[in-house]
Amino acid sequence: MANMNITKSKFMEYIRCKRYPALNNIHKRKDMDDALNDRYHDLLASLEGFDELDEDFLEPDLSHLEVMMPYFTHVELLSARKVIALFGGETRYGLEYGTQKLFMRDLNNFNLMCYVDIYNKNENRINIVEVKATTSNKFLSMGYTEDKVRYNLFYVDDNNILRLKEDLDPDLLSNEKYLKQRNKLFDRLSPAGVYIYDLAFQRYVIEEDIKDAKYYLGVLNHEYVFDGTYIDGEPLYTEESTRLVDLTKITKELLPKIKNDILEVIYRITEDDESRVRLGKHCQLKKMRECIYKDLCYDQFPKKNSLLMYMNKHHGFKDESGEKHEVYELVEEGITSMVDIPHEWLTRRNNQIQRDVAITKKEFIDRDKIRAAIDLIKYPIYHLDFESFPCPLPRFKGERPYMQSLFQFSLHIEKSPGVCDKEQDHYEFLAYDMSDLREKLVEKLCVLIKDDGGSVLVFNQAFEKTRIKELAEFFPEYSEKLLSINERLFDLMHIVKTNTKLFEDLGFGHDRAKQVNYYHEDLSGSYSIKKVLPIFSELTYNGMDIGNGMEAVYAYAGFKDLTKAELEVKRHSLTLYCQQDTWAMVEILDNLRKI
């Protein structure tokens, strides 16, 4: 084991649990070398907007990530320009991984390694900057409430650098509410903490050679709005597009923990212990960095009616004495199935329904609620679905980083109950390239959806409602029509699952309004359309060239690299995928009518 390299990505993975290094030693993840493995995880960690994964999510492979690479590289370039403008002096950075300044440190005959995205040296100090294509909102959204007033953990100084509020007011270090939120910065599994932990590892390595450097994260400014200026067809971003987050103080406080964790990783590598470990938050289930060996550790859970499939399971379960039991504590006691939980421990009616269905194998149906909701739908029904590209850098005027930029919609028009043809009643728009075609999309949408009062049916309406509202702001000449469409949105998920306010307005009592309308064990605690569809239809996404939303994003993002012939094939696949989404709604609704 002597002289083995430990890069920051290897460190971030191996610190998960003692079993991971042993499993990795056997399987050799994707046969990647250390540099490629580092880049892979950097890109995964940077995919803003996909931190919480849906059940139909397919982890991006390297070819997908290569499509996104130019955007991440551009963020690094913009951050480097900002550093040069702010700090002067000499700046070293490399747009290809491995060309940046390398630091190494020996610890117990292991080589600790890190490449520095941006290394700046001026007459005053050395500045170390790790660039992540996340946004400043990760930090500016952190805060606490006192006397009904919201206070942020960070503030933005005159140079657009995020700094802790304690720099302005040291008395905050005696404020319990402030400290509680501040402590989240030290949690490597928290949204902001993962980036800080990464940077702190680099600091530990670098401090062998350099003392008293300043340490920053370079991130996108979530408040930046692109003004639509282009040079030779490429967006021209201002210095305001990125921000630095000063984490010098926090990373210094983390150094003792980082050293202990590195020693723990070295111990784990040396022990090479494959034995099982306690499951928990470190597995990062359904997150972008979900452990790749999850299936080896979660094999004791049943495929159906697993304990992990209880809705709102993170609230825990209470026994007869009122004691709360967390999920992973129960797993340690051998409880892995829904039916292992006593009925009395389930304080939420929806969990009781799940358990009853698991035992009886019979679906739960509240026909009165389902029929009452269906009666609200007005014809013709416009079944609508959007596809969007959450580009790290805004591409079109008025957009911000990671704004969901629409490039496609599918529409099935159902004239009367059950009267809709998959092909003849289907209409769609798909951008033919990556230019700004948003107005054309709006024009076609407004033509196709008539002012006839028909319901616009969507699945999980928050997404469509927000996108339509944004379009109304971008194109004020269409705002009246777009906002009218928004008023007509009807969420199919509300019929299958529930919506408390909707059903209270229909005269149902509060408890029943909160209760799900339908549950089947195959839902596995989820009401995503990919879970709902197989229950009500034989329609499937299996075998499709594009079979989920992430694949659609990558397909569109790769338009610019395709030949004309390849582009036509990919556009056809996108059309079929989006058409499948709206036809799925047609079939689900048709079968709900028959309940």
C-alpha positions as CSV (number, residue, x, y, z in Angstrom):
1,M,0.0,0.0,0.0
2,A,3.0,2.3,0.3
3,N,3.1,5.4,-1.8
4,M,-0.6,5.0,-2.9
5,N,-2.1,8.2,-4.2
6,I,-5.1,9.7,-2.4
7,T,-6.8,12.4,-4.5
8,K,-9.5,14.6,-3.2
9,S,-12.2,12.6,-5.0
10,K,-10.8,9.3,-3.7
11,F,-10.8,10.8,-0.2
12,M,-14.4,12.1,-0.6
13,E,-15.6,8.6,-1.6
14,Y,-13.5,6.5,0.9
15,I,-14.6,8.5,3.9
16,R,-18.2,7.3,3.3
17,C,-17.7,4.1,5.2
18,K,-15.0,1.5,6.0
19,R,-16.4,-0.9,3.4
20,Y,-16.1,1.4,0.4
21,P,-12.3,1.2,-0.1
22,A,-12.4,-2.6,0.0
23,L,-15.3,-2.8,-2.5
24,N,-13.6,-0.3,-4.7
25,N,-10.4,-2.3,-4.6
26,I,-12.3,-5.3,-6.0
27,H,-14.4,-3.5,-8.6
28,K,-12.0,-0.7,-9.7
29,R,-14.7,1.8,-10.4
30,K,-15.1,2.3,-14.2
31,D,-11.3,1.5,-14.5
32,M,-10.7,5.2,-14.2
33,D,-7.3,6.6,-13.3
34,D,-7.1,9.1,-10.4
35,A,-7.3,12.2,-12.6
36,L,-10.4,11.0,-14.5
37,N,-12.0,9.9,-11.3
38,D,-11.5,13.3,-9.8
39,R,-13.0,15.0,-12.8
40,Y,-16.0,12.6,-12.8
41,H,-16.9,13.5,-9.3
42,D,-16.3,17.2,-9.7
43,L,-18.8,17.2,-12.6
44,L,-21.3,15.1,-10.7
45,A,-21.1,17.5,-7.7
46,S,-21.6,20.5,-10.0
47,L,-24.8,19.4,-11.6
48,E,-27.0,22.0,-9.9
49,G,-30.7,21.2,-10.0
50,F,-30.2,17.5,-9.9
51,D,-29.2,17.0,-6.3
52,E,-32.3,15.1,-5.5
53,L,-33.0,12.4,-8.0
54,D,-36.3,11.0,-9.2
55,E,-36.8,7.3,-9.5
56,D,-36.4,7.4,-13.3
57,F,-33.1,9.1,-13.0
58,L,-30.2,7.4,-14.9
59,E,-26.8,8.4,-13.5
60,P,-24.9,10.2,-16.2
61,D,-22.0,8.4,-17.7
62,L,-18.8,10.0,-19.0
63,S,-20.2,10.6,-22.5
64,H,-23.1,12.6,-20.9
65,L,-20.7,14.5,-18.8
66,E,-18.5,15.3,-21.7
67,V,-21.5,17.1,-23.3
68,M,-21.6,19.4,-20.2
69,M,-17.8,19.8,-20.0
70,P,-17.7,23.1,-22.1
71,Y,-20.1,24.8,-19.7
72,F,-18.1,23.8,-16.6
73,T,-14.9,24.8,-18.3
74,H,-16.4,28.2,-19.1
75,V,-17.3,28.7,-15.4
76,E,-13.6,28.0,-14.5
77,L,-12.5,30.6,-17.1
78,L,-14.9,33.2,-15.8
79,S,-13.8,32.6,-12.3
80,A,-10.1,32.9,-13.3
81,R,-10.9,36.2,-15.0
82,K,-12.6,37.4,-11.8
83,V,-9.6,36.4,-9.7
84,I,-7.2,38.2,-12.0
85,A,-9.3,41.4,-11.9
86,L,-9.7,41.3,-8.1
87,F,-6.3,40.2,-6.9
88,G,-3.8,41.1,-9.7
89,G,-0.4,39.4,-9.5
90,E,0.2,36.1,-11.2
91,T,-2.6,33.6,-11.8
92,R,-2.2,30.0,-12.9
93,Y,-5.2,28.0,-14.0
94,G,-5.8,25.2,-16.6
95,L,-8.9,24.5,-18.6
96,E,-7.9,20.9,-19.0
97,Y,-7.8,18.8,-15.9
98,G,-4.3,18.0,-14.8
99,T,-2.8,21.2,-16.2
100,Q,-3.4,23.1,-13.0
101,K,-0.8,23.6,-10.2
102,L,-0.3,20.3,-8.4
103,F,0.3,20.0,-4.7
104,M,1.4,16.8,-2.9
105,R,1.9,15.8,0.7
106,D,3.2,12.6,2.3
107,L,1.3,11.1,5.3
108,N,2.2,7.7,6.6
109,N,3.8,6.8,3.2
110,F,0.6,7.8,1.3
111,N,0.7,10.5,-1.3
112,L,-2.0,13.1,-0.8
113,M,-2.7,15.0,-4.1
114,C,-4.7,17.9,-5.3
115,Y,-4.8,20.1,-8.4
116,V,-5.7,23.7,-7.7
117,D,-8.3,25.2,-10.2
118,I,-7.0,28.7,-9.7
119,Y,-3.7,29.6,-8.0
120,N,-3.1,33.3,-7.5
121,K,0.0,35.0,-6.1
122,N,0.3,38.7,-5.5
123,E,2.5,40.9,-3.4
124,N,0.2,40.4,-0.4
125,R,-0.7,36.8,-0.3
126,I,-1.5,33.6,-2.1
127,N,-5.2,32.9,-3.1
128,I,-6.4,29.3,-3.7
129,V,-9.7,29.0,-5.6
130,E,-11.7,25.8,-6.1
131,V,-14.3,26.3,-8.8
132,K,-17.6,24.6,-8.6
133,A,-20.4,25.1,-11.1
134,T,-22.9,25.5,-8.4
135,T,-24.5,28.9,-7.4
136,S,-24.0,31.4,-4.7
137,N,-27.6,30.6,-3.5
138,K,-26.2,27.5,-1.9
139,F,-24.6,29.9,0.7
140,L,-26.9,32.9,0.6
141,S,-29.9,30.8,1.3
142,M,-28.5,29.7,4.6
143,G,-29.8,31.6,7.6
144,Y,-31.9,31.7,10.7
145,T,-35.0,33.5,12.0
146,E,-35.1,35.6,15.1
147,D,-38.2,37.6,16.2
148,K,-39.8,36.7,12.9
149,V,-37.0,38.4,11.0
150,R,-34.8,36.4,8.6
151,Y,-31.1,36.8,8.8
152,N,-28.5,35.3,6.4
153,L,-25.3,33.5,7.3
154,F,-23.4,35.2,4.6
155,Y,-23.3,38.7,3.1
156,V,-21.9,40.0,-0.2
157,D,-19.1,42.6,0.1
158,D,-18.3,45.4,-2.4
159,N,-16.1,43.0,-4.5
160,N,-19.0,40.6,-4.8
161,I,-17.3,38.2,-2.4
162,L,-19.5,36.2,0.0
163,R,-18.3,36.4,3.6
164,L,-19.6,35.2,6.9
165,K,-21.7,37.8,8.8
166,E,-19.5,37.3,11.8
167,D,-16.8,39.2,10.0
168,L,-19.1,42.3,10.4
169,D,-20.5,41.3,13.8
170,P,-18.3,39.1,16.0
171,D,-21.1,38.9,18.6
172,L,-22.9,36.5,16.3
173,L,-20.5,33.8,17.5
174,S,-22.4,33.8,20.8
175,N,-25.8,33.6,19.0
176,E,-27.1,30.0,19.3
177,K,-29.3,30.2,16.2
178,Y,-26.5,31.6,14.1
179,L,-24.1,28.9,15.4
180,K,-26.6,26.1,14.7
181,Q,-26.7,27.1,11.0
182,R,-23.0,27.8,10.9
183,N,-22.4,24.2,12.0
184,K,-24.0,23.0,8.8
185,L,-20.9,24.3,7.0
186,F,-18.9,21.5,8.6
187,D,-21.3,18.7,7.5
188,R,-19.7,17.1,4.4
189,L,-23.1,15.7,3.4
190,S,-25.0,19.0,3.5
191,P,-25.6,21.0,0.3
192,A,-22.9,23.6,1.1
193,G,-20.7,21.5,3.3
194,V,-19.7,19.1,0.6
195,Y,-17.9,21.8,-1.3
196,I,-16.2,23.2,1.9
197,Y,-15.0,19.7,2.9
198,D,-13.5,19.3,-0.5
199,L,-11.7,22.6,-0.2
200,A,-10.5,21.8,3.3
201,F,-8.8,18.6,2.0
202,Q,-7.0,20.7,-0.5
203,R,-5.9,23.2,2.2
204,Y,-4.5,20.3,4.3
205,V,-2.4,19.2,1.4
206,I,-1.3,22.7,0.4
207,E,-0.3,23.8,3.9
208,E,2.7,21.5,3.8
209,D,4.2,24.0,1.4
210,I,2.2,27.3,1.9
211,K,1.0,28.9,5.1
212,D,-1.5,31.7,5.5
213,A,-3.1,31.4,2.0
214,K,-6.6,32.6,1.5
215,Y,-9.1,29.9,0.4
216,Y,-12.2,30.5,-1.8
217,L,-14.8,28.7,-3.7
218,G,-15.6,30.1,-7.2
219,V,-19.3,29.8,-7.9
220,L,-21.9,31.2,-10.3
221,N,-23.8,34.3,-9.2
222,H,-27.4,33.1,-8.9
223,E,-28.7,36.7,-9.2
224,Y,-26.9,37.3,-12.5
225,V,-29.1,38.0,-15.5
226,F,-27.7,37.7,-19.0
227,D,-28.2,40.8,-21.0
228,G,-28.2,39.1,-24.4
229,T,-24.8,40.4,-25.6
230,Y,-23.0,38.0,-28.0
231,I,-19.6,38.1,-29.8
232,D,-19.3,35.9,-32.8
233,G,-22.4,34.1,-31.7
234,E,-21.1,33.3,-28.2
235,P,-22.6,34.9,-25.0
236,L,-20.5,37.6,-23.5
237,Y,-20.7,37.3,-19.7
238,T,-19.7,40.1,-17.3
239,E,-17.6,39.9,-14.2
240,E,-20.8,39.8,-12.2
241,S,-21.6,36.3,-13.5
242,T,-19.4,34.7,-10.9
243,R,-18.8,35.1,-7.2
244,L,-16.1,34.0,-4.7
245,V,-17.0,32.6,-1.3
246,D,-14.3,33.3,1.3
247,L,-13.9,30.1,3.3
248,T,-10.5,30.7,4.8
249,K,-11.7,30.7,8.4
250,I,-14.0,27.7,8.0
251,T,-11.5,25.5,6.3
252,K,-8.9,26.3,9.0
253,E,-11.4,25.1,11.6
254,L,-11.9,21.9,9.6
255,L,-8.2,21.0,9.4
256,P,-8.0,18.8,12.5
257,K,-11.1,16.8,11.4
258,I,-9.6,16.5,7.8
259,K,-6.4,15.1,9.2
260,N,-8.3,12.6,11.4
261,D,-10.5,11.6,8.4
262,I,-7.4,11.2,6.2
263,L,-5.9,8.9,8.8
264,E,-9.2,7.0,8.9
265,V,-9.1,6.6,5.1
266,I,-5.5,5.3,5.3
267,Y,-6.6,2.8,8.0
268,R,-9.5,1.7,5.8
269,I,-7.3,1.2,2.8
270,T,-4.8,-0.8,4.9
271,E,-7.5,-3.0,6.6
272,D,-9.3,-3.7,3.3
273,D,-12.4,-4.8,5.3
274,E,-15.4,-5.9,3.1
275,S,-17.7,-6.6,6.1
276,R,-21.0,-4.8,6.2
277,V,-21.4,-1.4,7.8
278,R,-24.3,0.5,9.2
279,L,-26.4,2.2,6.5
280,G,-27.2,5.8,6.7
281,K,-27.0,9.3,5.3
282,H,-23.5,8.7,4.0
283,C,-25.0,6.3,1.3
284,Q,-26.6,9.4,-0.2
285,L,-29.6,7.6,-1.7
286,K,-31.2,9.3,-4.6
287,K,-28.6,12.0,-4.7
288,M,-26.2,12.7,-7.4
289,R,-23.3,11.2,-5.5
290,E,-25.2,8.0,-4.5
291,C,-22.8,5.3,-3.5
292,I,-22.1,3.1,-6.5
293,Y,-22.1,0.0,-4.3
294,K,-25.5,0.7,-2.8
295,D,-27.0,-2.5,-4.2
296,L,-24.4,-4.6,-2.4
297,C,-25.3,-3.1,0.9
298,Y,-29.1,-2.7,0.5
299,D,-29.7,-6.3,-0.7
300,Q,-31.5,-7.2,2.5
301,F,-34.4,-5.0,1.6
302,P,-37.4,-6.5,-0.2
303,K,-38.0,-5.3,-3.8
304,K,-41.5,-4.4,-2.8
305,N,-42.8,-2.7,0.3
306,S,-39.4,-1.9,1.7
307,L,-39.2,0.1,4.9
308,L,-37.4,2.8,2.8
309,M,-40.6,3.2,0.7
310,Y,-42.6,4.8,3.5
311,M,-43.6,8.3,2.5
312,N,-42.1,10.9,4.8
313,K,-40.0,8.2,6.4
314,H,-37.4,10.9,7.4
315,H,-39.9,12.0,10.2
316,G,-39.3,8.7,11.9
317,F,-41.8,6.4,13.6
318,K,-43.2,6.6,17.2
319,D,-43.8,3.7,19.4
320,E,-46.6,3.4,22.1
321,S,-44.5,5.3,24.6
322,G,-43.9,8.2,22.2
323,E,-40.3,7.4,21.5
324,K,-39.2,8.2,18.0
325,H,-37.3,5.6,15.9
326,E,-35.3,6.7,12.9
327,V,-35.2,4.5,9.8
328,Y,-31.6,3.4,9.9
329,E,-31.9,2.6,13.6
330,L,-34.7,0.2,12.7
331,V,-32.6,-1.3,9.9
332,E,-29.9,-2.1,12.5
333,E,-32.5,-4.0,14.4
334,G,-33.4,-6.1,11.3
335,I,-36.5,-4.2,10.3
336,T,-36.5,-3.9,6.5
337,S,-40.1,-4.3,5.4
338,M,-43.1,-2.0,5.7
339,V,-45.0,-4.8,7.5
340,D,-42.3,-5.1,10.2
341,I,-43.4,-1.7,11.6
342,P,-46.3,-2.1,14.1
343,H,-49.5,-0.4,12.9
344,E,-49.6,1.6,16.1
345,W,-46.2,3.2,15.3
346,L,-47.7,4.9,12.1
347,T,-49.2,8.2,13.1
348,R,-49.8,9.3,9.5
349,R,-52.8,7.9,7.7
350,N,-51.0,7.6,4.4
351,N,-48.4,5.4,6.0
352,Q,-51.1,3.3,7.5
353,I,-52.6,2.9,4.0
354,Q,-49.2,1.8,2.6
355,R,-48.9,-0.8,5.3
356,D,-52.4,-2.1,4.8
357,V,-51.8,-2.4,1.0
358,A,-48.5,-4.3,1.7
359,I,-50.4,-6.8,3.8
360,T,-53.6,-7.3,1.8
361,K,-52.0,-6.8,-1.7
362,K,-55.1,-4.8,-2.6
363,E,-54.9,-1.3,-4.0
364,F,-56.4,1.5,-1.9
365,I,-58.9,3.7,-3.8
366,D,-60.9,6.7,-2.7
367,R,-63.4,6.7,-5.6
368,D,-65.4,9.7,-4.4
369,K,-62.3,12.0,-4.3
370,I,-61.0,10.7,-7.7
371,R,-64.4,11.3,-9.4
372,A,-64.9,14.7,-7.8
373,A,-61.5,15.8,-9.1
374,I,-62.2,14.4,-12.6
375,D,-65.5,16.3,-12.7
376,L,-63.6,19.5,-12.4
377,I,-61.7,18.9,-15.7
378,K,-63.1,20.9,-18.7
379,Y,-62.9,19.8,-22.3
380,P,-61.1,19.9,-24.6
381,I,-58.2,18.8,-22.4
382,Y,-54.7,20.0,-23.4
383,H,-52.3,17.4,-22.1
384,L,-49.0,19.4,-21.9
385,D,-45.4,18.5,-21.1
386,F,-42.2,20.7,-21.3
387,E,-38.6,19.7,-21.7
388,S,-36.0,22.2,-20.6
389,F,-32.2,22.6,-20.3
390,P,-30.9,23.9,-16.9
391,C,-27.7,25.3,-18.4
392,P,-25.1,26.3,-15.8
393,L,-24.5,29.5,-17.8
394,P,-27.5,31.5,-19.1
395,R,-27.7,31.3,-22.9
396,F,-30.4,33.7,-23.7
397,K,-31.4,37.2,-22.7
398,G,-33.1,37.4,-19.3
399,E,-32.0,34.0,-18.1
400,R,-30.0,33.3,-15.0
401,P,-27.7,30.4,-14.2
402,Y,-29.5,27.0,-14.2
403,M,-32.7,28.6,-15.3
404,Q,-34.9,25.9,-16.9
405,S,-34.7,27.0,-20.5
406,L,-37.5,25.5,-22.6
407,F,-36.6,23.8,-25.9
408,Q,-39.6,21.5,-26.4
409,F,-43.2,20.8,-25.6
410,S,-45.6,18.0,-26.4
411,L,-49.4,18.5,-26.6
412,H,-52.2,16.0,-26.9
413,I,-55.7,17.4,-27.3
414,E,-58.5,15.3,-25.9
415,K,-61.8,16.6,-27.4
416,S,-64.1,14.7,-25.1
417,P,-63.7,11.9,-22.5
418,G,-61.5,9.2,-24.2
419,V,-61.6,10.8,-27.6
420,C,-57.9,11.4,-28.4
421,D,-55.6,9.8,-31.1
422,K,-52.0,9.3,-30.2
423,E,-50.8,10.6,-33.6
424,Q,-53.5,12.7,-35.1
425,D,-54.3,14.7,-32.0
426,H,-50.6,15.2,-31.1
427,Y,-48.8,18.6,-31.6
428,E,-45.3,19.5,-30.6
429,F,-42.5,22.0,-30.8
430,L,-38.8,21.1,-30.7
431,A,-36.0,23.5,-31.2
432,Y,-34.1,22.7,-34.4
433,D,-30.8,23.9,-33.0
434,M,-29.5,25.6,-29.8
435,S,-30.3,29.1,-30.8
436,D,-32.9,31.2,-29.0
437,L,-36.2,29.8,-30.2
438,R,-38.2,30.5,-27.0
439,E,-40.5,33.0,-28.8
440,K,-41.3,30.5,-31.5
441,L,-42.2,28.0,-28.8
442,V,-44.4,30.6,-27.2
443,E,-46.1,31.5,-30.4
444,K,-47.0,27.9,-31.3
445,L,-48.1,27.1,-27.7
446,C,-50.5,30.1,-27.8
447,V,-51.9,29.1,-31.1
448,L,-52.5,25.5,-30.2
449,I,-54.1,26.1,-26.8
450,K,-57.3,27.9,-27.7
451,D,-59.3,30.3,-25.6
452,D,-62.0,27.8,-25.0
453,G,-61.7,27.2,-21.3
454,G,-60.4,23.7,-21.7
455,S,-58.2,22.4,-18.9
456,V,-54.5,22.3,-19.4
457,L,-53.5,19.0,-17.9
458,V,-49.9,18.5,-16.6
459,F,-48.2,16.2,-14.1
460,N,-46.7,17.9,-11.1
461,Q,-47.8,21.4,-12.1
462,A,-45.2,23.5,-10.2
463,F,-42.7,23.1,-13.0
464,E,-45.0,24.1,-15.9
465,K,-46.6,26.9,-13.9
466,T,-43.2,28.4,-13.2
467,R,-42.0,28.0,-16.8
468,I,-45.1,29.7,-18.2
469,K,-44.8,32.5,-15.7
470,E,-41.2,33.1,-16.8
471,L,-42.2,33.1,-20.5
472,A,-44.8,35.7,-19.7
473,E,-42.1,37.9,-18.2
474,F,-39.7,37.3,-21.2
475,F,-42.4,38.0,-23.8
476,P,-44.9,40.5,-22.4
477,E,-46.8,40.7,-25.7
478,Y,-47.9,37.1,-25.0
479,S,-48.3,37.5,-21.2
480,E,-52.1,37.8,-21.1
481,K,-52.5,34.5,-23.0
482,L,-49.8,32.7,-21.1
483,L,-51.1,33.7,-17.7
484,S,-54.6,32.6,-18.9
485,I,-53.1,29.2,-19.7
486,N,-51.6,29.1,-16.2
487,E,-55.0,29.7,-14.7
488,R,-56.3,26.7,-16.5
489,L,-53.6,24.3,-15.4
490,F,-54.8,21.1,-13.7
491,D,-52.5,18.7,-12.0
492,L,-53.1,15.0,-12.8
493,M,-51.0,14.1,-9.8
494,H,-53.6,15.7,-7.6
495,I,-56.1,13.1,-8.9
496,V,-53.9,10.1,-8.2
497,K,-52.3,11.4,-5.0
498,T,-54.1,14.3,-3.5
499,N,-54.0,18.0,-2.8
500,T,-55.3,19.1,0.5
501,K,-56.6,22.5,-0.5
502,L,-58.3,21.2,-3.7
503,F,-60.2,18.6,-1.9
504,E,-61.1,20.8,1.1
505,D,-62.6,23.2,-1.5
506,L,-64.6,20.3,-2.8
507,G,-66.1,19.8,0.6
508,F,-64.0,17.0,2.0
509,G,-62.8,17.2,5.6
510,H,-59.2,18.1,6.3
511,D,-58.0,14.6,7.3
512,R,-59.6,13.0,4.2
513,A,-58.3,15.8,2.0
514,K,-54.8,15.0,3.1
515,Q,-55.2,11.3,2.6
516,V,-54.0,9.9,-0.7
517,N,-56.7,9.0,-3.3
518,Y,-54.9,6.0,-4.6
519,Y,-52.1,3.7,-3.5
520,H,-50.7,0.5,-5.1
521,E,-47.7,-1.4,-3.8
522,D,-46.0,-0.9,-7.1
523,L,-45.8,2.8,-6.5
524,S,-43.2,2.1,-3.9
525,G,-44.0,5.3,-2.0
526,S,-43.6,7.5,-5.1
527,Y,-46.0,9.3,-7.4
528,S,-43.6,10.1,-10.2
529,I,-45.2,9.5,-13.6
530,K,-42.7,6.7,-14.3
531,K,-44.2,4.9,-11.2
532,V,-47.8,5.7,-11.9
533,L,-47.8,4.9,-15.6
534,P,-47.2,1.1,-15.4
535,I,-50.2,0.7,-13.0
536,F,-52.6,2.3,-15.4
537,S,-51.1,1.4,-18.8
538,E,-48.9,-1.0,-20.7
539,L,-47.1,2.0,-22.1
540,T,-43.4,1.7,-21.4
541,Y,-40.2,3.8,-21.8
542,N,-38.1,0.7,-21.9
543,G,-36.1,0.4,-25.1
544,M,-36.5,4.0,-26.1
545,D,-33.4,5.8,-27.3
546,I,-34.3,8.6,-24.9
547,G,-36.2,7.3,-21.9
548,N,-36.0,9.9,-19.2
549,G,-35.6,13.6,-18.6
550,M,-31.9,13.6,-18.0
551,E,-31.3,11.8,-21.2
552,A,-33.4,14.4,-23.0
553,V,-31.3,17.2,-21.4
554,Y,-28.1,15.6,-22.6
555,A,-29.5,14.9,-26.1
556,Y,-30.4,18.6,-26.6
557,A,-27.1,19.8,-25.0
558,G,-25.3,17.7,-27.6
559,F,-27.0,19.1,-30.6
560,K,-24.0,21.3,-31.6
561,D,-21.7,18.3,-31.8
562,L,-23.9,16.2,-34.2
563,T,-23.8,15.9,-38.0
564,K,-27.0,16.8,-39.8
565,A,-28.0,13.2,-40.1
566,E,-27.3,12.5,-36.5
567,L,-29.2,15.6,-35.5
568,E,-32.3,14.3,-37.3
569,V,-32.1,11.0,-35.5
570,K,-31.7,12.6,-32.1
571,R,-34.6,15.1,-32.7
572,H,-36.8,12.2,-33.7
573,S,-35.9,10.4,-30.5
574,L,-36.7,13.6,-28.5
575,T,-40.0,13.9,-30.2
576,L,-41.0,10.3,-29.4
577,Y,-40.0,10.8,-25.8
578,C,-41.9,14.0,-25.1
579,Q,-44.9,12.5,-27.0
580,Q,-44.8,9.5,-24.7
581,D,-45.0,11.8,-21.7
582,T,-48.3,13.4,-22.8
583,W,-49.8,10.3,-24.1
584,A,-49.0,8.7,-20.8
585,M,-51.2,11.3,-19.2
586,V,-54.0,10.5,-21.6
587,E,-53.9,6.9,-20.7
588,I,-53.6,7.4,-17.0
589,L,-56.6,9.8,-17.0
590,D,-58.6,7.4,-19.2
591,N,-58.1,4.5,-16.7
592,L,-58.8,6.7,-13.7
593,R,-62.2,7.4,-15.2
594,K,-62.9,3.6,-15.1
595,I,-62.1,3.2,-11.4
